[in-house]
Structure formats: C-alpha cells, structure tokens
Amino acid sequence: MKEKLYTIPLNDAVNENDECPFCFIERKLEQDMINFVLGSSSSYMESDIREQTDNIGFCRTHMKKMFDFGNTLGNSLILKTHYQKLLKEFSQQTAHFTPGKSSLISRIKKQPSESNSVAAWALQKDCSCYVCNGLQQNFDRYMETFFYMYTKDSQFHEKIKNGKGFCLHHFGLLCENADRYLNDKQKAEFYPEIFALMERNLQRLEEDVSWLIDKFDYRNKDADWKTSKDALQRGMQKLRGGYPADPPFKQK
C-alpha cells in the first residue's frame, strides 16, 4: 500500500522494532503535546489555549514532566491563571456545602458519603489533564489507522506478525478495539495471530530477564550477554508500557 501522511508515524514506529510500537507513538505524542504547551511556539501565551489549560489543568504525571521539561516562566504563567480559575470554583463549591448524613452502615464500613459534592469536585480535578486529553484524542486515531493498515497493507501486516508484539497495556487496547474495527472473519484471523505473537514475545522477555539474572552468577562472568543487557527496562515496558530508562524530556 502506498504510504500516506497519516500512515507514516505508524510505519516509523513499527520500523523501530521496539517492544511496542504504540509505546513509541505514545511517547512521541506526549512529547509533542508538552512541547506545544511549553516549547518555542509559546502557545501558553495564546488566550484560547490558556483558557483550556485553566479549565482542565494537568494530572500529577504530566505536571512533573512539565517541570522536568523546563521553562519556569511558562509553567508559572500557566499555574497563575489556573489558580485564579480554581479559586473561583473552590469558593463556589464550598460556599453552600453542608456534610451529608452518613448511615450507620457506612460509618461501620468507613465509607464516604456518596453526596459529598466537594469530594467529587476535587477528585474530578485530580484526574483532569490537558495533555492526557490531547494524547488520547490523537492516540484513538492511530488505533483506527492501525486496523486499517493491518487489513489493507500486506507489508505492514507481515511486520506486525513477525515483530516483537506489544506491551500488555496496548495489547489490551488492541483487543478492545478489534471488536470495533474488524468484522467476524477478520477477528477470527486476528486473535489467534496476535495471541501467538504475544506469547512468543513474552517468552522471549522472560528468557532475557532470566539470563540477565544468571549473568550475576560468577560462573557466567565471561559468558555472552546475548540480548539481556537492557532486559530490565524492556521487561518493565512489556508489562506496563512506557520507557523506564528514558531520561526526562527537556526543552532544547
């Protein structure tokens, strides 16, 4: 199939021969989002972007990554107006708040009141994130593109079939989305193929980690490392996704 603009990132990710092409895409999308927010484009100075970051905020993970990225002024400007918006909401949420009555059973079980509006508001703020939202919107499109290429591009299909598989997190998302994008005949072919691919590569990682451990035995001091030198980070990636050995992404 002739390569198109929207298929290039997926082909690039697969060609990296990474433990999971979706981890590769996710990292690129995340870095692009952080760079968009705080990088040289200075989007944090644009009123429409600032309005969105004021309303949505950032999760703990991405606030840490924004701090690591640098740009103290940009981060501070974003925080300033976000705090101003947050304080208005806080006043509205707490002005007329009265604790809900707890039942005897909920007190015995130490369960919180289901009608605690302030708690619900605070919890919603805790999981609201401008970067996460942008990442998810773009990632969903790549997931759809994956199944399009998997069914239409024989070369791409073969690369996936003979590749290193996926991390468990993205494997789960693939299985979930297969029911959206594949018909019954396609699913009957997809699942056995992807299951065999995952089992083969999980076994490969288990063997790499095992040999890494064996290399700590003095008797194997001079033995070949084989493919185990970076088995720890690859093994962690395979289980939970991401890149444990990556340094912080910083402003250039």
N, C-alpha and C positions, 0 to 999 in steps of 0.2 A: 504494500500500500504506500502511495506517495506521502511523504511526510508533510504535515500541515502545522501551522503555527501552534495550535493547541495540543498537538501530539508530541512536540519537541521535548518539553520537560519530562514527560513520562519515558520517552525513549532514552533521554540522557540519564535518568535515574536508573533504569534497567541496565544500561551500558556500564554504569559504575560498578556493577557486580557486588553490590552492597548486601548486607544481611537482610535488608528490607528496603525496596525501592520507595515505599510510602514514607518510611522514616526520612529518607533523603529528600523527598518532596516537602514533607512537613517542616523539616529544618530550614529549607530554602524559603518557604512561605513565611515562616515565623521571623526569620532574619529580615526578609523584605518588609514585613509589617513594622518591626521595630525600627528599621532604618527609615521607613516612611514617616513614622511618628516623630523621630528624634534626629534624623540624619540631615544631610545638607539641603534637602528640599524645604526644611523648616515648616513642615505642614502644621506643627503645633501653633504657629502664628496665624493660621487661617481660621476665621471665625466659625465656619461650618464644622471643621474638624474638631476645634476646641469644644464646641457645643456638644458634639458626640462624646468626646472623652470626659467632659464634665458630667454628662448624664450616665454614662456606662461605667467609667472608671477602669481599673485594671486588677486582675487577680494577683495573688501573692507571688506566684511563679514569674509572671511577666513584669511585675514591679521590680523584682530582683534583677531580672535580665535587662530591664531599662536602666537600672542603677549601674550594672556592670558595663553597659554599652557606653556610658559616659554622657556628656552634655548636661552639666549641672544646671545651667540656666534654663535649658529646655524642660528638663524634668521639673524644676521648681515652678516655672510658669504654668505647666500642666497641673501641678499639685495645688497651686494657689487658687485658680478658678474652680477646680474640682472641690476644694474645701469650702469655698463660698456657696456652691450649689448644695453640697452635703449638709452644711449648717442650716440652710433654709428647710431642707427636707427633715432634718433632725427635729427642728422646732415644731414643724407640722405634725410629725409622728408622735412626739412626746407631750404636746400641749394639752391634749384631752385624754391622755391614756389613763386607764384605770385597770389594775390587775384583774384578770378573770378569776372566777371562783374555781378552786380545784376540788374535784370529788375525792372522797375518802380513798377510793381505789387508786386514783392517780397519785395521791400522796404516798400511799403504801408502796407503789411501784416506782415512785420518784420520777413520774412522767411530767413533762412541762405542760402547761395549759395550751390547748390547741387554738385558743382565741387570742394569743399574745401577738398583737399586731406589730409591736416594736421588734420583737424577736424575729418575726417573719421578714420585716423590712431589713434588719441588719444582716440576716442570713442571705437575703437576695443580693445585697450589696457585696457580700463576701465572694459570690460566685459570678459576678458580672464583670466582663472584661472586653475592652475594645479589641485587643489583639486576638483573643480567643475567638471572638465573633467573626473577624475578618479571616482568620485562619480556617475556621470551619466552613465558611461560605465558599472559599476557593478550593478547599480540600474536597468538598462534595462534588464539585465539577470534575476534579481529577479522577475521582472514583467512578463517575459516569463514563469518563473518557477511557478509563482502563477497560471496562467491559466492552465498549465499542471497539477498541483496538484488539482485545482478546478474541473477539468473534470475527473481525473483519481483516486483520493483519496477520497472516500466517507466520511471518518472521518474528513479530512481537510475541505471538503465541508460543513459538518454539523457545524463545529466550526465557520466557516465564517458566515454561515446562522444564527446562534444563538449568534453571538458575538456582539461587540459594534460598528461595522461598521468601517468607515474610516473618516479621515479629508476631507474637501471639496476639497483640492488640490489633494490629492491622489485618491479621488473618481473620479475626472475629468480625471486623467490619466488612471484609470481603464476603464472608459467608452471609452476613446480614443483607448486603446489597445485591448479592447474586439473585436473591428472591425477587428483587425489584427489576433487574435489568436483563435477566435471562429467561427464556421460555423453558418448558419442561424438558424438551430434548437437549437443550444446551446445558441445563443443570445436571442432567443425567451423565453428561460427559465431564462437566467442570468439577464436580465434587470429588469423584474418585481420583482425578488427576491432581487436584490441589491437596487432597489428603495425603497422597503418596509423596508429593513434593515436600510437604511439611514434615512428615515422619522421617524422610531421608535426611533432611537438613537438621532436624532436632537431634537425630542420632549423631550426625557429624559434629555438632556443637558439644554434645556430651562427651564424645571421644576426644575432642580438642581440649576441653576442660580437664578431663581425666589425665591426659598426657602432660598438661601444664603442672598438675599436682605431682605426677610421677617425676618430673624434672627436678623437684626439690629433694628427691632421694639422691644421696651422694653417689650411688651406683650409676645413676643416669647423667652425671655431671657432664660428660663429654658426648652424650647422645644428641642426635639431631633434634632440634626444637620442632621439626615438622611445621605444622601450621598453628602451633599453640601459643606463640609469643603474645599475641593480642587476644587470646581466647577469653580472658576475663571480661573485657569490655564488650566483645561480640556476644558472649554468652548472656550478659546482662541485657544487651539490646534485644536479643532474640526473645527474651521473656517479657520485657516491659516496653520495648521501643525506645527511641531516642539514642543519644550518643554519650554514654557516661564519661568517656575520656576527652570530650570536646573542651577546649578552653573557653572562657567567657567570650561571647561575641561583642566586640568593641568597635567604637566609632573610629573610622580611618582618618 
